[in-house]
Amino acid sequence: MAPAAVPAAAKTDYIVGQYKELALGPKGYQKEIEEEGSADQPKAKFTSYLPTWDPSQKYPPLEPFEHYEHGKDADPAFPDLLRPGVTQTDLTPTIGTEISGVQLSSLTKEGKDQLALFAAKRRVVVFRDQDFADLPVGEALDYGNFGRPHIHPTSGSPEGYPEVHVVHRGAGDNTISDFFASRTSSVAWHSDVSYEQQPPGTTFLYILDKPESGGDTLFASGVEAYNRLSPAFRERLHGLQALHSGHDQAEASRSRGGIVRREPTTSVHPIVRTHPATGEKALYVNPQFTRSIVGYKREESDALLKFLYDHIAYGADFQARVKWAEKSVVVWDNRVTMHSAIIDWTTGARRHLARVTPQAEKPSEN
């Protein structure tokens, strides 16, 4: 089926969607408690990673670049990643593997290429007992050179490193009760910043501080979600394109006194995309950022997107739940995986992570 024509208006129309914002931004940030602690809460373990929001950081629209896919260079036997003595345990048959006996910071170039391919094939990979958080921030950022580093439009970042996305819920923060006063669930499935023309590929997220229980991350396989559909339904999706928008995220940041480093953008991507290293097809829509199907009337678009969102959300048999532990690093491929944080603890404990998010190619169905 030929791709649908993309009307010019599709790239600029702002359609309000299902975006959920749970971060408080600078308005809710308690600098003294985070840096020094309080009678009830310890200070942050990694103060160099505490979020800052610098309103002077203003960037022009992103320019296209040629992405080099490291997974294409990888030996599919993974000899430099899965060396003798390394153990791997699959979290589920279709998504997720935990690997022990590998120190990511010590991988060779060949090992890193194999990591990119392994993450693409297993969707999400969990590494324990890593020294990632102990590295200087700049070294951790340089490690993630699997593409152009993405500077998030709105998130907090460590001072001097806008390319590092900080996930942070501060000590003593119990405002999740305000969120649940009007919403039933904190789950917000998405692929990171899918509104960019060239969204992320191989992505790194590492823990800095965590509650004793709770704050897990859910992952879903876009490949298995696609494969579960009937051949006739998959064929109907081929050629369809959807509009992804960053407007809701930017407006949510402004409403909380946050920053907008780049003005929000929209992009049109295929609903089914193909991974350049594996050749696998995956669903590429998400309720956080996908807004409409190009060429469909609003009711038609809403109906089809709702089915796809529900299909992903109900697909517990192609999902994995990662429980965070100290020194954990999770690597996943944003092109074939969706995820959601879970905000389910009420102890006021700090949850603090850092993400390195290299951009990849422009999504393509072929």
Long-range contacts (C-beta under 8 A, 24 or more apart in sequence): 1-235, 1-238, 1-239, 2-239, 3-239, 3-241, 3-270, 3-365, 4-239, 4-240, 4-241, 4-294, 4-295, 5-294, 5-295, 6-241, 6-268, 6-294, 7-294, 7-295, 10-243, 10-266, 10-268, 10-292, 10-294, 11-243, 11-266, 11-267, 11-268, 12-266, 13-243, 13-266, 13-292, 14-245, 14-247, 14-266, 15-243, 15-245, 15-291, 15-292, 16-248, 17-245, 17-248, 17-287, 17-288, 17-289, 17-290, 17-291, 18-287, 18-288, 18-309, 19-188, 19-248, 19-249, 19-252, 19-287, 19-288, 19-289, 20-183, 20-186, 20-188, 20-288, 21-248, 21-249, 21-252, 21-253, 21-256, 22-169, 22-176, 22-179, 22-186, 22-188, 22-341, 22-343, 23-155, 23-168, 23-169, 23-256, 24-169, 24-170, 24-173, 24-175, 24-256, 25-53, 25-154, 25-156, 25-253, 25-256, 25-257, 25-258, 26-53, 26-156, 26-256, 26-257, 26-258, 26-259, 27-256, 27-257, 27-258, 28-170, 28-173, 28-175, 28-256, 29-156, 29-170, 30-170, 30-171, 30-172, 30-173, 33-170, 33-171, 33-172, 34-170, 34-171, 34-350, 37-171, 38-171, 38-172, 40-171, 40-172, 40-348, 41-171, 41-172, 41-348, 41-349, 41-350, 42-171, 44-171, 44-208, 44-209, 44-350, 44-352, 45-208, 45-209, 45-352, 46-133, 46-208, 46-209, 46-352, 48-137, 48-158, 49-133, 49-137, 49-158, 49-164, 49-166, 49-208, 49-352, 49-354, 50-158, 50-166, 50-168, 50-352, 51-155, 51-156, 51-157, 51-158, 51-166, 51-168, 52-156, 52-157, 52-158, 52-159, 53-156, 53-258, 53-259, 54-159, 54-162, 54-259, 55-259, 57-162, 57-259, 57-261, 58-261, 58-262, 59-151, 59-261, 59-262, 60-262, 61-262, 61-263, 61-265, 62-196, 62-197, 62-198, 62-262, 62-265, 64-197, 64-198, 64-362, 65-148, 65-198, 65-359, 67-147, 67-148, 67-198, 67-201, 67-359, 67-360, 67-361, 68-147, 69-116, 69-201, 69-276, 69-277, 69-360, 69-361, 70-112, 70-113, 70-116, 70-117, 70-146, 70-202, 71-113, 71-116, 71-117, 71-120, 71-202, 71-276, 71-277, 71-278, 72-117, 72-276, 72-277, 73-113, 74-110, 74-113, 74-114, 74-116, 74-117, 74-118, 74-277, 75-110, 75-113, 75-114, 76-117, 78-114, 78-117, 78-118, 79-114, 80-107, 80-108, 80-110, 80-111, 80-114, 81-107, 81-111, 81-114, 81-115, 81-118, 82-114, 82-118, 90-122, 91-124, 91-126, 91-320, 91-321, 91-322, 92-317, 92-318, 92-319, 92-320, 94-221, 94-224, 94-317, 94-318, 95-122, 95-123, 95-124, 95-219, 95-220, 95-221, 95-224, 95-318, 95-319, 95-320, 95-337, 96-122, 96-123, 96-124, 96-125, 96-126, 96-219, 96-320, 96-322, 97-122, 97-124, 97-125, 97-126, 98-125, 98-126, 98-127, 98-128, 99-125, 99-126, 99-127, 100-128, 100-129, 102-127, 103-130, 103-131, 104-130, 104-132, 104-143, 104-329, 104-331, 105-130, 105-131, 105-132, 105-135, 105-139, 105-143, 112-146, 115-202, 115-331, 116-146, 116-201, 116-202, 116-277, 116-333, 117-277, 117-278, 119-202, 119-331, 119-332, 119-333, 120-202, 120-275, 120-277, 120-278, 120-280, 120-333, 120-335, 120-336, 121-278, 123-219, 123-221, 123-223, 123-320, 123-332, 123-333, 123-336, 123-337, 124-219, 124-320, 124-322, 124-330, 124-331, 124-332, 124-333, 124-337, 124-339, 125-330, 125-331, 125-332, 126-322, 126-328, 126-329, 126-330, 127-328, 127-329, 127-330, 127-331, 128-325, 128-327, 128-328, 129-327, 130-206, 130-327, 130-328, 130-329, 131-327, 132-204, 132-206, 132-327, 132-329, 133-206, 133-207, 133-208, 133-327, 133-354, 137-161, 137-164, 137-354, 140-164, 140-204, 140-206, 140-354, 140-356, 141-356, 143-204, 143-356, 144-202, 144-204, 144-356, 144-357, 144-358, 145-358, 146-201, 146-202, 146-358, 146-360, 147-200, 147-201, 147-202, 147-358, 147-359, 147-360, 148-198, 148-358, 148-359, 149-356, 149-357, 149-358, 149-359, 150-193, 150-196, 150-200, 150-357, 150-358, 150-359, 151-261, 151-262, 152-193, 152-261, 152-357, 153-193, 153-246, 153-249, 153-250, 153-253, 153-260, 153-261, 153-262, 153-264, 154-249, 154-250, 154-252, 154-253, 154-258, 154-259, 154-260, 154-261, 158-354, 162-261, 163-356, 164-354, 164-355, 164-356, 165-354, 165-355, 165-356, 165-357, 166-352, 166-353, 166-354, 166-355, 167-205, 167-341, 167-351, 167-352, 167-353, 167-354, 167-355, 168-350, 168-351, 168-352, 168-353, 169-343, 169-350, 169-351, 169-352, 170-350, 171-348, 171-349, 171-350, 172-348, 173-348, 174-346, 174-348, 176-343, 176-346, 177-346, 179-343, 186-340, 186-341, 186-342, 186-343, 186-344, 187-218, 187-313, 187-340, 187-342, 188-287, 188-288, 188-340, 188-341, 189-218, 189-220, 189-286, 189-287, 189-288, 189-309, 189-312, 189-313, 189-338, 189-339, 189-340, 190-286, 190-287, 190-288, 190-289, 190-338, 190-339, 190-340, 191-222, 191-284, 191-286, 191-289, 191-334, 191-335, 191-337, 191-338, 191-339, 192-334, 192-355, 192-357, 193-246, 193-289, 193-357, 194-244, 194-267, 194-269, 194-284, 194-286, 194-288, 194-289, 194-290, 195-244, 195-245, 195-246, 195-249, 195-264, 195-265, 195-266, 195-267, 195-289, 196-246, 196-265, 196-267, 196-359, 197-265, 197-267, 197-362, 198-359, 198-360, 198-361, 198-362, 199-269, 199-334, 199-335, 199-359, 199-360, 199-363, 200-334, 200-335, 200-357, 200-358, 200-359, 200-360, 201-333, 201-334, 201-335, 201-358, 201-359, 201-360, 201-361, 202-331, 202-332, 202-333, 202-334, 202-358, 202-360, 203-331, 203-332, 203-333, 203-334, 203-355, 203-356, 203-357, 203-358, 204-329, 204-330, 204-331, 204-355, 204-356, 204-357, 205-329, 205-330, 205-331, 205-332, 205-353, 205-354, 205-355, 206-328, 206-329, 206-330, 206-353, 206-354, 206-355, 207-324, 207-325, 207-326, 207-327, 207-328, 207-329, 207-352, 207-353, 208-352, 208-353, 208-354, 209-349, 209-350, 209-351, 209-352, 210-324, 210-325, 210-326, 210-349, 210-350, 210-351, 210-352, 211-345, 211-347, 211-349, 211-350, 211-351, 212-347, 212-349, 213-345, 214-342, 214-344, 214-345, 214-347, 215-324, 215-341, 215-342, 215-343, 215-344, 215-345, 215-351, 216-321, 216-322, 216-323, 216-324, 216-342, 216-344, 217-321, 217-322, 217-324, 217-330, 217-339, 217-340, 217-341, 217-342, 218-319, 218-320, 218-321, 218-322, 218-339, 218-340, 218-341, 218-342, 219-319, 219-320, 219-321, 219-322, 219-332, 219-337, 219-338, 219-339, 220-312, 220-315, 220-318, 220-319, 220-337, 220-338, 220-339, 221-282, 221-318, 221-319, 221-336, 221-337, 222-282, 222-283, 222-284, 222-312, 222-335, 222-336, 222-337, 222-338, 223-275, 223-280, 223-281, 223-282, 223-336, 224-315, 224-318, 225-282, 225-283, 225-311, 225-312, 225-315, 225-318, 226-272, 226-281, 226-282, 226-283, 228-311, 228-315, 228-318, 229-311, 234-272, 234-281, 237-271, 237-272, 237-283, 238-272, 238-365, 239-270, 239-365, 240-270, 240-271, 240-272, 240-293, 240-294, 240-295, 241-268, 241-269, 241-270, 241-271, 241-293, 241-294, 241-295, 242-268, 242-269, 242-270, 242-271, 242-284, 242-285, 242-290, 242-291, 242-292, 242-293, 242-294, 242-305, 243-267, 243-268, 243-290, 243-291, 243-292, 243-293, 243-294, 244-268, 244-269, 244-289, 244-290, 244-291, 245-289, 245-291, 246-289, 248-288, 248-289, 249-288, 249-289, 266-291, 268-294, 269-362, 269-363, 270-363, 270-364, 270-365, 271-308, 272-365, 273-335, 273-363, 273-364, 273-365, 274-364, 274-365, 274-366, 275-333, 275-335, 275-336, 276-361, 278-336, 280-336, 281-365, 282-335, 282-336, 283-308, 283-311, 283-312, 284-335, 284-363, 285-309, 286-312, 286-338, 312-338, 324-353, 334-360, 335-360, 335-363
